[in-house]
Amino acid sequence: QTVSQMVDQVLKLPPSTVIALLAPLAADRKGAHAEALKDLAGQGFMRARIDGRIYELDAPPELDLKRKHTIEAVVDRMRIKSEASQRLAESFETALSLSGGLAR
């Protein structure tokens, strides 16, 4: 899908729906991922979803090195409005760039 198609699809959601746009970074990969989380914070990201829970990047959890983890950067959170198309497009571009072509 193109970014404009993604934006159009999101804008079809009911007005005032709250969404979080995520960039997948690690899917079921072992490791502590401390450096990746530190890099995200250094790039200005405030939150990440780690194993299904949202965490602030200024206080990320310590992850078990031997367990598999799923990490997604929270690129944007917003309430759907028709005038949000430009912001949505920019957020999708950021997510796609960060994750190598994926967004959730």
Phi and psi restraints in degrees (range 20) as a CNS / XPLOR table:
assign (resid 1 and name C) (resid 2 and name N)
       (resid 2 and name CA) (resid 2 and name C) 1.0 -84.4 20.0 2
assign (resid 2 and name N) (resid 2 and name CA)
       (resid 2 and name C) (resid 3 and name N) 1.0 164.6 20.0 2
assign (resid 2 and name C) (resid 3 and name N)
       (resid 3 and name CA) (resid 3 and name C) 1.0 -59.9 20.0 2
assign (resid 3 and name N) (resid 3 and name CA)
       (resid 3 and name C) (resid 4 and name N) 1.0 -42.3 20.0 2
assign (resid 3 and name C) (resid 4 and name N)
       (resid 4 and name CA) (resid 4 and name C) 1.0 -64.1 20.0 2
assign (resid 4 and name N) (resid 4 and name CA)
       (resid 4 and name C) (resid 5 and name N) 1.0 -35.0 20.0 2
assign (resid 4 and name C) (resid 5 and name N)
       (resid 5 and name CA) (resid 5 and name C) 1.0 -66.5 20.0 2
assign (resid 5 and name N) (resid 5 and name CA)
       (resid 5 and name C) (resid 6 and name N) 1.0 -39.8 20.0 2
assign (resid 5 and name C) (resid 6 and name N)
       (resid 6 and name CA) (resid 6 and name C) 1.0 -63.5 20.0 2
assign (resid 6 and name N) (resid 6 and name CA)
       (resid 6 and name C) (resid 7 and name N) 1.0 -44.6 20.0 2
assign (resid 6 and name C) (resid 7 and name N)
       (resid 7 and name CA) (resid 7 and name C) 1.0 -60.8 20.0 2
assign (resid 7 and name N) (resid 7 and name CA)
       (resid 7 and name C) (resid 8 and name N) 1.0 -47.1 20.0 2
assign (resid 7 and name C) (resid 8 and name N)
       (resid 8 and name CA) (resid 8 and name C) 1.0 -58.1 20.0 2
assign (resid 8 and name N) (resid 8 and name CA)
       (resid 8 and name C) (resid 9 and name N) 1.0 -41.1 20.0 2
assign (resid 8 and name C) (resid 9 and name N)
       (resid 9 and name CA) (resid 9 and name C) 1.0 -65.4 20.0 2
assign (resid 9 and name N) (resid 9 and name CA)
       (resid 9 and name C) (resid 10 and name N) 1.0 -43.0 20.0 2
assign (resid 9 and name C) (resid 10 and name N)
       (resid 10 and name CA) (resid 10 and name C) 1.0 -65.7 20.0 2
assign (resid 10 and name N) (resid 10 and name CA)
       (resid 10 and name C) (resid 11 and name N) 1.0 -39.6 20.0 2
assign (resid 10 and name C) (resid 11 and name N)
       (resid 11 and name CA) (resid 11 and name C) 1.0 -68.6 20.0 2
assign (resid 11 and name N) (resid 11 and name CA)
       (resid 11 and name C) (resid 12 and name N) 1.0 -11.2 20.0 2
assign (resid 11 and name C) (resid 12 and name N)
       (resid 12 and name CA) (resid 12 and name C) 1.0 -78.2 20.0 2
assign (resid 12 and name N) (resid 12 and name CA)
       (resid 12 and name C) (resid 13 and name N) 1.0 -13.3 20.0 2
assign (resid 12 and name C) (resid 13 and name N)
       (resid 13 and name CA) (resid 13 and name C) 1.0 -65.9 20.0 2
assign (resid 13 and name N) (resid 13 and name CA)
       (resid 13 and name C) (resid 14 and name N) 1.0 155.5 20.0 2
assign (resid 13 and name C) (resid 14 and name N)
       (resid 14 and name CA) (resid 14 and name C) 1.0 -58.0 20.0 2
assign (resid 14 and name N) (resid 14 and name CA)
       (resid 14 and name C) (resid 15 and name N) 1.0 142.1 20.0 2
assign (resid 14 and name C) (resid 15 and name N)
       (resid 15 and name CA) (resid 15 and name C) 1.0 -55.3 20.0 2
assign (resid 15 and name N) (resid 15 and name CA)
       (resid 15 and name C) (resid 16 and name N) 1.0 146.1 20.0 2
assign (resid 15 and name C) (resid 16 and name N)
       (resid 16 and name CA) (resid 16 and name C) 1.0 74.9 20.0 2
assign (resid 16 and name N) (resid 16 and name CA)
       (resid 16 and name C) (resid 17 and name N) 1.0 3.8 20.0 2
assign (resid 16 and name C) (resid 17 and name N)
       (resid 17 and name CA) (resid 17 and name C) 1.0 -64.9 20.0 2
assign (resid 17 and name N) (resid 17 and name CA)
       (resid 17 and name C) (resid 18 and name N) 1.0 134.7 20.0 2
assign (resid 17 and name C) (resid 18 and name N)
       (resid 18 and name CA) (resid 18 and name C) 1.0 -94.7 20.0 2
assign (resid 18 and name N) (resid 18 and name CA)
       (resid 18 and name C) (resid 19 and name N) 1.0 129.1 20.0 2
assign (resid 18 and name C) (resid 19 and name N)
       (resid 19 and name CA) (resid 19 and name C) 1.0 -125.5 20.0 2
assign (resid 19 and name N) (resid 19 and name CA)
       (resid 19 and name C) (resid 20 and name N) 1.0 158.6 20.0 2
assign (resid 19 and name C) (resid 20 and name N)
       (resid 20 and name CA) (resid 20 and name C) 1.0 -123.6 20.0 2
assign (resid 20 and name N) (resid 20 and name CA)
       (resid 20 and name C) (resid 21 and name N) 1.0 129.0 20.0 2
assign (resid 20 and name C) (resid 21 and name N)
       (resid 21 and name CA) (resid 21 and name C) 1.0 -98.9 20.0 2
assign (resid 21 and name N) (resid 21 and name CA)
       (resid 21 and name C) (resid 22 and name N) 1.0 122.1 20.0 2
assign (resid 21 and name C) (resid 22 and name N)
       (resid 22 and name CA) (resid 22 and name C) 1.0 -116.7 20.0 2
assign (resid 22 and name N) (resid 22 and name CA)
       (resid 22 and name C) (resid 23 and name N) 1.0 147.4 20.0 2
assign (resid 22 and name C) (resid 23 and name N)
       (resid 23 and name CA) (resid 23 and name C) 1.0 -114.2 20.0 2
assign (resid 23 and name N) (resid 23 and name CA)
       (resid 23 and name C) (resid 24 and name N) 1.0 110.0 20.0 2
assign (resid 23 and name C) (resid 24 and name N)
       (resid 24 and name CA) (resid 24 and name C) 1.0 -65.8 20.0 2
assign (resid 24 and name N) (resid 24 and name CA)
       (resid 24 and name C) (resid 25 and name N) 1.0 130.9 20.0 2
assign (resid 24 and name C) (resid 25 and name N)
       (resid 25 and name CA) (resid 25 and name C) 1.0 -116.6 20.0 2
assign (resid 25 and name N) (resid 25 and name CA)
       (resid 25 and name C) (resid 26 and name N) 1.0 -35.6 20.0 2
assign (resid 25 and name C) (resid 26 and name N)
       (resid 26 and name CA) (resid 26 and name C) 1.0 -145.4 20.0 2
assign (resid 26 and name N) (resid 26 and name CA)
       (resid 26 and name C) (resid 27 and name N) 1.0 128.9 20.0 2
assign (resid 26 and name C) (resid 27 and name N)
       (resid 27 and name CA) (resid 27 and name C) 1.0 -119.2 20.0 2
assign (resid 27 and name N) (resid 27 and name CA)
       (resid 27 and name C) (resid 28 and name N) 1.0 110.3 20.0 2
assign (resid 27 and name C) (resid 28 and name N)
       (resid 28 and name CA) (resid 28 and name C) 1.0 51.2 20.0 2
assign (resid 28 and name N) (resid 28 and name CA)
       (resid 28 and name C) (resid 29 and name N) 1.0 51.7 20.0 2
assign (resid 28 and name C) (resid 29 and name N)
       (resid 29 and name CA) (resid 29 and name C) 1.0 -114.4 20.0 2
assign (resid 29 and name N) (resid 29 and name CA)
       (resid 29 and name C) (resid 30 and name N) 1.0 135.7 20.0 2
assign (resid 29 and name C) (resid 30 and name N)
       (resid 30 and name CA) (resid 30 and name C) 1.0 -70.5 20.0 2
assign (resid 30 and name N) (resid 30 and name CA)
       (resid 30 and name C) (resid 31 and name N) 1.0 151.5 20.0 2
assign (resid 30 and name C) (resid 31 and name N)
       (resid 31 and name CA) (resid 31 and name C) 1.0 134.4 20.0 2
assign (resid 31 and name N) (resid 31 and name CA)
       (resid 31 and name C) (resid 32 and name N) 1.0 166.4 20.0 2
assign (resid 31 and name C) (resid 32 and name N)
       (resid 32 and name CA) (resid 32 and name C) 1.0 -84.0 20.0 2
assign (resid 32 and name N) (resid 32 and name CA)
       (resid 32 and name C) (resid 33 and name N) 1.0 -26.0 20.0 2
assign (resid 32 and name C) (resid 33 and name N)
       (resid 33 and name CA) (resid 33 and name C) 1.0 58.1 20.0 2
assign (resid 33 and name N) (resid 33 and name CA)
       (resid 33 and name C) (resid 34 and name N) 1.0 20.7 20.0 2
assign (resid 33 and name C) (resid 34 and name N)
       (resid 34 and name CA) (resid 34 and name C) 1.0 -61.0 20.0 2
assign (resid 34 and name N) (resid 34 and name CA)
       (resid 34 and name C) (resid 35 and name N) 1.0 -41.6 20.0 2
assign (resid 34 and name C) (resid 35 and name N)
       (resid 35 and name CA) (resid 35 and name C) 1.0 -66.3 20.0 2
assign (resid 35 and name N) (resid 35 and name CA)
       (resid 35 and name C) (resid 36 and name N) 1.0 -41.0 20.0 2
assign (resid 35 and name C) (resid 36 and name N)
       (resid 36 and name CA) (resid 36 and name C) 1.0 -63.0 20.0 2
assign (resid 36 and name N) (resid 36 and name CA)
       (resid 36 and name C) (resid 37 and name N) 1.0 -40.9 20.0 2
assign (resid 36 and name C) (resid 37 and name N)
       (resid 37 and name CA) (resid 37 and name C) 1.0 -68.3 20.0 2
assign (resid 37 and name N) (resid 37 and name CA)
       (resid 37 and name C) (resid 38 and name N) 1.0 -38.1 20.0 2
assign (resid 37 and name C) (resid 38 and name N)
       (resid 38 and name CA) (resid 38 and name C) 1.0 -64.8 20.0 2
assign (resid 38 and name N) (resid 38 and name CA)
       (resid 38 and name C) (resid 39 and name N) 1.0 -41.7 20.0 2
assign (resid 38 and name C) (resid 39 and name N)
       (resid 39 and name CA) (resid 39 and name C) 1.0 -61.4 20.0 2
assign (resid 39 and name N) (resid 39 and name CA)
       (resid 39 and name C) (resid 40 and name N) 1.0 -42.2 20.0 2
assign (resid 39 and name C) (resid 40 and name N)
       (resid 40 and name CA) (resid 40 and name C) 1.0 -59.3 20.0 2
assign (resid 40 and name N) (resid 40 and name CA)
       (resid 40 and name C) (resid 41 and name N) 1.0 -47.0 20.0 2
assign (resid 40 and name C) (resid 41 and name N)
       (resid 41 and name CA) (resid 41 and name C) 1.0 -61.7 20.0 2
assign (resid 41 and name N) (resid 41 and name CA)
       (resid 41 and name C) (resid 42 and name N) 1.0 -39.1 20.0 2
assign (resid 41 and name C) (resid 42 and name N)
       (resid 42 and name CA) (resid 42 and name C) 1.0 -65.0 20.0 2
assign (resid 42 and name N) (resid 42 and name CA)
       (resid 42 and name C) (resid 43 and name N) 1.0 -25.3 20.0 2
assign (resid 42 and name C) (resid 43 and name N)
       (resid 43 and name CA) (resid 43 and name C) 1.0 -86.0 20.0 2
assign (resid 43 and name N) (resid 43 and name CA)
       (resid 43 and name C) (resid 44 and name N) 1.0 0.5 20.0 2
assign (resid 43 and name C) (resid 44 and name N)
       (resid 44 and name CA) (resid 44 and name C) 1.0 98.5 20.0 2
assign (resid 44 and name N) (resid 44 and name CA)
       (resid 44 and name C) (resid 45 and name N) 1.0 3.4 20.0 2
assign (resid 44 and name C) (resid 45 and name N)
       (resid 45 and name CA) (resid 45 and name C) 1.0 -77.3 20.0 2
assign (resid 45 and name N) (resid 45 and name CA)
       (resid 45 and name C) (resid 46 and name N) 1.0 141.9 20.0 2
assign (resid 45 and name C) (resid 46 and name N)
       (resid 46 and name CA) (resid 46 and name C) 1.0 -99.6 20.0 2
assign (resid 46 and name N) (resid 46 and name CA)
       (resid 46 and name C) (resid 47 and name N) 1.0 -28.3 20.0 2
assign (resid 46 and name C) (resid 47 and name N)
       (resid 47 and name CA) (resid 47 and name C) 1.0 -139.1 20.0 2
assign (resid 47 and name N) (resid 47 and name CA)
       (resid 47 and name C) (resid 48 and name N) 1.0 157.2 20.0 2
assign (resid 47 and name C) (resid 48 and name N)
       (resid 48 and name CA) (resid 48 and name C) 1.0 -142.5 20.0 2
assign (resid 48 and name N) (resid 48 and name CA)
       (resid 48 and name C) (resid 49 and name N) 1.0 147.8 20.0 2
assign (resid 48 and name C) (resid 49 and name N)
       (resid 49 and name CA) (resid 49 and name C) 1.0 -96.0 20.0 2
assign (resid 49 and name N) (resid 49 and name CA)
       (resid 49 and name C) (resid 50 and name N) 1.0 119.8 20.0 2
assign (resid 49 and name C) (resid 50 and name N)
       (resid 50 and name CA) (resid 50 and name C) 1.0 -120.8 20.0 2
assign (resid 50 and name N) (resid 50 and name CA)
       (resid 50 and name C) (resid 51 and name N) 1.0 118.7 20.0 2
assign (resid 50 and name C) (resid 51 and name N)
       (resid 51 and name CA) (resid 51 and name C) 1.0 50.8 20.0 2
assign (resid 51 and name N) (resid 51 and name CA)
       (resid 51 and name C) (resid 52 and name N) 1.0 40.3 20.0 2
assign (resid 51 and name C) (resid 52 and name N)
       (resid 52 and name CA) (resid 52 and name C) 1.0 89.5 20.0 2
assign (resid 52 and name N) (resid 52 and name CA)
       (resid 52 and name C) (resid 53 and name N) 1.0 -4.7 20.0 2
assign (resid 52 and name C) (resid 53 and name N)
       (resid 53 and name CA) (resid 53 and name C) 1.0 -117.7 20.0 2
assign (resid 53 and name N) (resid 53 and name CA)
       (resid 53 and name C) (resid 54 and name N) 1.0 144.4 20.0 2
assign (resid 53 and name C) (resid 54 and name N)
       (resid 54 and name CA) (resid 54 and name C) 1.0 -86.1 20.0 2
assign (resid 54 and name N) (resid 54 and name CA)
       (resid 54 and name C) (resid 55 and name N) 1.0 131.6 20.0 2
assign (resid 54 and name C) (resid 55 and name N)
       (resid 55 and name CA) (resid 55 and name C) 1.0 -127.7 20.0 2
assign (resid 55 and name N) (resid 55 and name CA)
       (resid 55 and name C) (resid 56 and name N) 1.0 146.3 20.0 2
assign (resid 55 and name C) (resid 56 and name N)
       (resid 56 and name CA) (resid 56 and name C) 1.0 -74.3 20.0 2
assign (resid 56 and name N) (resid 56 and name CA)
       (resid 56 and name C) (resid 57 and name N) 1.0 136.6 20.0 2
assign (resid 56 and name C) (resid 57 and name N)
       (resid 57 and name CA) (resid 57 and name C) 1.0 -76.4 20.0 2
assign (resid 57 and name N) (resid 57 and name CA)
       (resid 57 and name C) (resid 58 and name N) 1.0 -12.4 20.0 2
assign (resid 57 and name C) (resid 58 and name N)
       (resid 58 and name CA) (resid 58 and name C) 1.0 -78.0 20.0 2
assign (resid 58 and name N) (resid 58 and name CA)
       (resid 58 and name C) (resid 59 and name N) 1.0 -10.2 20.0 2
assign (resid 58 and name C) (resid 59 and name N)
       (resid 59 and name CA) (resid 59 and name C) 1.0 -147.1 20.0 2
assign (resid 59 and name N) (resid 59 and name CA)
       (resid 59 and name C) (resid 60 and name N) 1.0 62.6 20.0 2
assign (resid 59 and name C) (resid 60 and name N)
       (resid 60 and name CA) (resid 60 and name C) 1.0 -71.0 20.0 2
assign (resid 60 and name N) (resid 60 and name CA)
       (resid 60 and name C) (resid 61 and name N) 1.0 156.4 20.0 2
assign (resid 60 and name C) (resid 61 and name N)
       (resid 61 and name CA) (resid 61 and name C) 1.0 -72.8 20.0 2
assign (resid 61 and name N) (resid 61 and name CA)
       (resid 61 and name C) (resid 62 and name N) 1.0 155.9 20.0 2
assign (resid 61 and name C) (resid 62 and name N)
       (resid 62 and name CA) (resid 62 and name C) 1.0 -81.8 20.0 2
assign (resid 62 and name N) (resid 62 and name CA)
       (resid 62 and name C) (resid 63 and name N) 1.0 123.8 20.0 2
assign (resid 62 and name C) (resid 63 and name N)
       (resid 63 and name CA) (resid 63 and name C) 1.0 -98.3 20.0 2
assign (resid 63 and name N) (resid 63 and name CA)
       (resid 63 and name C) (resid 64 and name N) 1.0 141.2 20.0 2
assign (resid 63 and name C) (resid 64 and name N)
       (resid 64 and name CA) (resid 64 and name C) 1.0 -67.3 20.0 2
assign (resid 64 and name N) (resid 64 and name CA)
       (resid 64 and name C) (resid 65 and name N) 1.0 121.3 20.0 2
assign (resid 64 and name C) (resid 65 and name N)
       (resid 65 and name CA) (resid 65 and name C) 1.0 -57.8 20.0 2
assign (resid 65 and name N) (resid 65 and name CA)
       (resid 65 and name C) (resid 66 and name N) 1.0 -30.7 20.0 2
assign (resid 65 and name C) (resid 66 and name N)
       (resid 66 and name CA) (resid 66 and name C) 1.0 -93.9 20.0 2
assign (resid 66 and name N) (resid 66 and name CA)
       (resid 66 and name C) (resid 67 and name N) 1.0 -4.8 20.0 2
assign (resid 66 and name C) (resid 67 and name N)
       (resid 67 and name CA) (resid 67 and name C) 1.0 -102.4 20.0 2
assign (resid 67 and name N) (resid 67 and name CA)
       (resid 67 and name C) (resid 68 and name N) 1.0 155.1 20.0 2
assign (resid 67 and name C) (resid 68 and name N)
       (resid 68 and name CA) (resid 68 and name C) 1.0 -81.7 20.0 2
assign (resid 68 and name N) (resid 68 and name CA)
       (resid 68 and name C) (resid 69 and name N) 1.0 140.5 20.0 2
assign (resid 68 and name C) (resid 69 and name N)
       (resid 69 and name CA) (resid 69 and name C) 1.0 -132.6 20.0 2
assign (resid 69 and name N) (resid 69 and name CA)
       (resid 69 and name C) (resid 70 and name N) 1.0 151.9 20.0 2
assign (resid 69 and name C) (resid 70 and name N)
       (resid 70 and name CA) (resid 70 and name C) 1.0 -116.6 20.0 2
assign (resid 70 and name N) (resid 70 and name CA)
       (resid 70 and name C) (resid 71 and name N) 1.0 125.9 20.0 2
assign (resid 70 and name C) (resid 71 and name N)
       (resid 71 and name CA) (resid 71 and name C) 1.0 -126.1 20.0 2
assign (resid 71 and name N) (resid 71 and name CA)
       (resid 71 and name C) (resid 72 and name N) 1.0 130.8 20.0 2
assign (resid 71 and name C) (resid 72 and name N)
       (resid 72 and name CA) (resid 72 and name C) 1.0 -133.6 20.0 2
assign (resid 72 and name N) (resid 72 and name CA)
       (resid 72 and name C) (resid 73 and name N) 1.0 131.3 20.0 2
assign (resid 72 and name C) (resid 73 and name N)
       (resid 73 and name CA) (resid 73 and name C) 1.0 -76.4 20.0 2
assign (resid 73 and name N) (resid 73 and name CA)
       (resid 73 and name C) (resid 74 and name N) 1.0 135.7 20.0 2
assign (resid 73 and name C) (resid 74 and name N)
       (resid 74 and name CA) (resid 74 and name C) 1.0 -85.4 20.0 2
assign (resid 74 and name N) (resid 74 and name CA)
       (resid 74 and name C) (resid 75 and name N) 1.0 103.8 20.0 2
assign (resid 74 and name C) (resid 75 and name N)
       (resid 75 and name CA) (resid 75 and name C) 1.0 -78.7 20.0 2
assign (resid 75 and name N) (resid 75 and name CA)
       (resid 75 and name C) (resid 76 and name N) 1.0 -40.0 20.0 2
assign (resid 75 and name C) (resid 76 and name N)
       (resid 76 and name CA) (resid 76 and name C) 1.0 -159.7 20.0 2
assign (resid 76 and name N) (resid 76 and name CA)
       (resid 76 and name C) (resid 77 and name N) 1.0 151.6 20.0 2
assign (resid 76 and name C) (resid 77 and name N)
       (resid 77 and name CA) (resid 77 and name C) 1.0 -131.6 20.0 2
assign (resid 77 and name N) (resid 77 and name CA)
       (resid 77 and name C) (resid 78 and name N) 1.0 132.8 20.0 2
assign (resid 77 and name C) (resid 78 and name N)
       (resid 78 and name CA) (resid 78 and name C) 1.0 -157.5 20.0 2
assign (resid 78 and name N) (resid 78 and name CA)
       (resid 78 and name C) (resid 79 and name N) 1.0 163.7 20.0 2
assign (resid 78 and name C) (resid 79 and name N)
       (resid 79 and name CA) (resid 79 and name C) 1.0 -96.9 20.0 2
assign (resid 79 and name N) (resid 79 and name CA)
       (resid 79 and name C) (resid 80 and name N) 1.0 131.2 20.0 2
assign (resid 79 and name C) (resid 80 and name N)
       (resid 80 and name CA) (resid 80 and name C) 1.0 -66.1 20.0 2
assign (resid 80 and name N) (resid 80 and name CA)
       (resid 80 and name C) (resid 81 and name N) 1.0 126.6 20.0 2
assign (resid 80 and name C) (resid 81 and name N)
       (resid 81 and name CA) (resid 81 and name C) 1.0 -142.4 20.0 2
assign (resid 81 and name N) (resid 81 and name CA)
       (resid 81 and name C) (resid 82 and name N) 1.0 148.6 20.0 2
assign (resid 81 and name C) (resid 82 and name N)
       (resid 82 and name CA) (resid 82 and name C) 1.0 -61.5 20.0 2
assign (resid 82 and name N) (resid 82 and name CA)
       (resid 82 and name C) (resid 83 and name N) 1.0 -31.2 20.0 2
assign (resid 82 and name C) (resid 83 and name N)
       (resid 83 and name CA) (resid 83 and name C) 1.0 -81.0 20.0 2
assign (resid 83 and name N) (resid 83 and name CA)
       (resid 83 and name C) (resid 84 and name N) 1.0 4.4 20.0 2
assign (resid 83 and name C) (resid 84 and name N)
       (resid 84 and name CA) (resid 84 and name C) 1.0 -91.5 20.0 2
assign (resid 84 and name N) (resid 84 and name CA)
       (resid 84 and name C) (resid 85 and name N) 1.0 9.9 20.0 2
assign (resid 84 and name C) (resid 85 and name N)
       (resid 85 and name CA) (resid 85 and name C) 1.0 -62.4 20.0 2
assign (resid 85 and name N) (resid 85 and name CA)
       (resid 85 and name C) (resid 86 and name N) 1.0 -40.4 20.0 2
assign (resid 85 and name C) (resid 86 and name N)
       (resid 86 and name CA) (resid 86 and name C) 1.0 -66.1 20.0 2
assign (resid 86 and name N) (resid 86 and name CA)
       (resid 86 and name C) (resid 87 and name N) 1.0 -44.3 20.0 2
assign (resid 86 and name C) (resid 87 and name N)
       (resid 87 and name CA) (resid 87 and name C) 1.0 -62.1 20.0 2
assign (resid 87 and name N) (resid 87 and name CA)
       (resid 87 and name C) (resid 88 and name N) 1.0 -43.3 20.0 2
assign (resid 87 and name C) (resid 88 and name N)
       (resid 88 and name CA) (resid 88 and name C) 1.0 -59.8 20.0 2
assign (resid 88 and name N) (resid 88 and name CA)
       (resid 88 and name C) (resid 89 and name N) 1.0 -45.6 20.0 2
assign (resid 88 and name C) (resid 89 and name N)
       (resid 89 and name CA) (resid 89 and name C) 1.0 -60.3 20.0 2
assign (resid 89 and name N) (resid 89 and name CA)
       (resid 89 and name C) (resid 90 and name N) 1.0 -45.1 20.0 2
assign (resid 89 and name C) (resid 90 and name N)
       (resid 90 and name CA) (resid 90 and name C) 1.0 -63.9 20.0 2
assign (resid 90 and name N) (resid 90 and name CA)
       (resid 90 and name C) (resid 91 and name N) 1.0 -39.5 20.0 2
assign (resid 90 and name C) (resid 91 and name N)
       (resid 91 and name CA) (resid 91 and name C) 1.0 -67.6 20.0 2
assign (resid 91 and name N) (resid 91 and name CA)
       (resid 91 and name C) (resid 92 and name N) 1.0 -40.5 20.0 2
assign (resid 91 and name C) (resid 92 and name N)
       (resid 92 and name CA) (resid 92 and name C) 1.0 -62.4 20.0 2
assign (resid 92 and name N) (resid 92 and name CA)
       (resid 92 and name C) (resid 93 and name N) 1.0 -43.3 20.0 2
assign (resid 92 and name C) (resid 93 and name N)
       (resid 93 and name CA) (resid 93 and name C) 1.0 -58.4 20.0 2
assign (resid 93 and name N) (resid 93 and name CA)
       (resid 93 and name C) (resid 94 and name N) 1.0 -44.1 20.0 2
assign (resid 93 and name C) (resid 94 and name N)
       (resid 94 and name CA) (resid 94 and name C) 1.0 -62.6 20.0 2
assign (resid 94 and name N) (resid 94 and name CA)
       (resid 94 and name C) (resid 95 and name N) 1.0 -47.0 20.0 2
assign (resid 94 and name C) (resid 95 and name N)
       (resid 95 and name CA) (resid 95 and name C) 1.0 -61.5 20.0 2
assign (resid 95 and name N) (resid 95 and name CA)
       (resid 95 and name C) (resid 96 and name N) 1.0 -45.0 20.0 2
assign (resid 95 and name C) (resid 96 and name N)
       (resid 96 and name CA) (resid 96 and name C) 1.0 -64.8 20.0 2
assign (resid 96 and name N) (resid 96 and name CA)
       (resid 96 and name C) (resid 97 and name N) 1.0 -39.8 20.0 2
assign (resid 96 and name C) (resid 97 and name N)
       (resid 97 and name CA) (resid 97 and name C) 1.0 -66.6 20.0 2
assign (resid 97 and name N) (resid 97 and name CA)
       (resid 97 and name C) (resid 98 and name N) 1.0 -43.9 20.0 2
assign (resid 97 and name C) (resid 98 and name N)
       (resid 98 and name CA) (resid 98 and name C) 1.0 -66.9 20.0 2
assign (resid 98 and name N) (resid 98 and name CA)
       (resid 98 and name C) (resid 99 and name N) 1.0 -38.1 20.0 2
assign (resid 98 and name C) (resid 99 and name N)
       (resid 99 and name CA) (resid 99 and name C) 1.0 -98.4 20.0 2
assign (resid 99 and name N) (resid 99 and name CA)
       (resid 99 and name C) (resid 100 and name N) 1.0 -2.6 20.0 2
assign (resid 99 and name C) (resid 100 and name N)
       (resid 100 and name CA) (resid 100 and name C) 1.0 80.7 20.0 2
assign (resid 100 and name N) (resid 100 and name CA)
       (resid 100 and name C) (resid 101 and name N) 1.0 28.1 20.0 2
assign (resid 100 and name C) (resid 101 and name N)
       (resid 101 and name CA) (resid 101 and name C) 1.0 114.3 20.0 2
assign (resid 101 and name N) (resid 101 and name CA)
       (resid 101 and name C) (resid 102 and name N) 1.0 7.9 20.0 2
assign (resid 101 and name C) (resid 102 and name N)
       (resid 102 and name CA) (resid 102 and name C) 1.0 -121.3 20.0 2
assign (resid 102 and name N) (resid 102 and name CA)
       (resid 102 and name C) (resid 103 and name N) 1.0 149.3 20.0 2
assign (resid 102 and name C) (resid 103 and name N)
       (resid 103 and name CA) (resid 103 and name C) 1.0 -148.8 20.0 2
assign (resid 103 and name N) (resid 103 and name CA)
       (resid 103 and name C) (resid 104 and name N) 1.0 147.5 20.0 2
